[in-house]
């Protein structure tokens, strides 16, 4: 059994716990939290909840530590720090800082002879993989990534910070017309506005000025100003009833040409339709944790990404079975 | 430069030649043929055409030999044979015989310290990869593979063997209703007939009995009897004008559940829409040939499949660039 530790018990940590339940070769040992452990109720009856200050006591009991914190402030510190003591997996997703994060995890993991996998999940993660496969197969071509329809936590939070807003949920929606153009192989140049729209569901205080709030949302730089944005004011009841879930998904499309004179067109499309963004992200991370365990057993150390992992390492199945049944 | 040899110059061999042209790190050295070399005209001005009996003279000049023969009789002999002398890549696609083929190539390649990659292409190949990724991420789920719309060479050949038929082209067509059911996450059990239809375009001799030919097609065991089959009799002119290409494609869909009580549904879909089946297959093989070269340089030997190759090996890009731009 591959023994797993979870650091951080929010949506992602709970998703990891659920994904482990449905494997046959993995076992959750403990959840580590910055909160008072007695206040954290987990689902796995035979796993422990411990304060994070006890984590080093578990070095001999945990094969892979999964870091479930946020990319803004948690993971930049936690992943290099815990790579000193554990094999680690994270879902670091601040694209611009990936090179620096990689170097820091690599240094720590090489020094301690551990294996660290950064930026797993679906984007970065499965979407990144499909960009690599697409570029490798069709070197003469174009990449397109669309997200949604799904809830963007960052955009929802941005709306919540507006004066008079009680709660908000923002959906990123890919534009069908743009998707169709890309699929046609015409290699369109698409602006930000042409690729996605943003739909906002907002609960406001009784006395709030809706016109001002709608204007503040639609003109917010970086978040909404470059998009066609729709704002719906709804009641708290409707928010809870219709917008309490975290669906997401998206599309990675590679269009490219082959032939002596590039006379033939091809379209490779990878898409996800997810009821629960955190649970799917967790499911990817758990599969990669299996690979981390196996590669470390083979003596591999240092930082890696999904690009460095052969698919066979992800699956709880022998090479012979895989060749016989899935090839 | 990675130096490539091609054995067999049909549609696939020509596709390999075209794909190599559009890489920056690979070079075609020679095409080997069982025909009289003077009768074979290739497109690459600085590559040689040689009879296959000269192939062992090229052991020091070729890094990877790509085998472009058929799976029925060529590859079962050629891949183990040439793995004695070269790193080899093939697109062996007789699913039932993959385990035996793997063992034979593995024995030869291990003895000679070469690297052999079998069954690359898109199915087996990219579709297989997506089955492995899907099973690893969503262990509680179902796999679906649909093919088409595309030309099946085997089914076209079967029609051509009927008395009175001059030429034929058979398209395999996935049934939209079945695709939609699968995408809905309802995990339907689909019969052969519910998944695909078969459309046949047939040129017959002037005196032929069309009713008999249509009946022979529609009742042909294994090929057509289990499908809803449509037969269109057309002229040779129409065949040449509208049915001379080799488009193909298909869909690999994994539907699965996550959550403590499997309460959330997810759909992963990978699809291909290809103008030229042989050129796309060739493009996959060429990307994997790059991986074969690199892995052999690292000292890896023996038989492998696409499951054993980390994606980073496929792309002509540094690990740093890949992490910065594609992750």
Interface residues (C-beta under 8 A of the other chain):
Chain A: X15 X17 X18 X19 X21 X22 X23 X43 X95 X98 X99 X102 X119 X124 X126 X128 X129 X131 X132 X133 X135 X136 X137 X138 X139 X140 X183 X258 X259 X260 X262 X264 X265 X266 X267 X268 X269 X270 X271 X272 X273 X274 X275 X276 X279 X280 X282 X283 X284 X287 X290 X305 X306 X307 X308 X309 X310 X311 X312 X314 X315 X316 X317 X319 X320 X322 X323 X324 X326 X327
Chain B: X15 X17 X18 X19 X21 X22 X23 X43 X95 X98 X99 X102 X119 X124 X126 X128 X129 X131 X132 X133 X135 X136 X137 X138 X139 X140 X183 X258 X259 X260 X262 X264 X265 X266 X267 X268 X269 X270 X271 X272 X273 X274 X275 X276 X279 X280 X282 X283 X284 X287 X290 X305 X306 X307 X308 X309 X310 X311 X312 X314 X315 X316 X317 X319 X320 X322 X323 X324 X326 X327
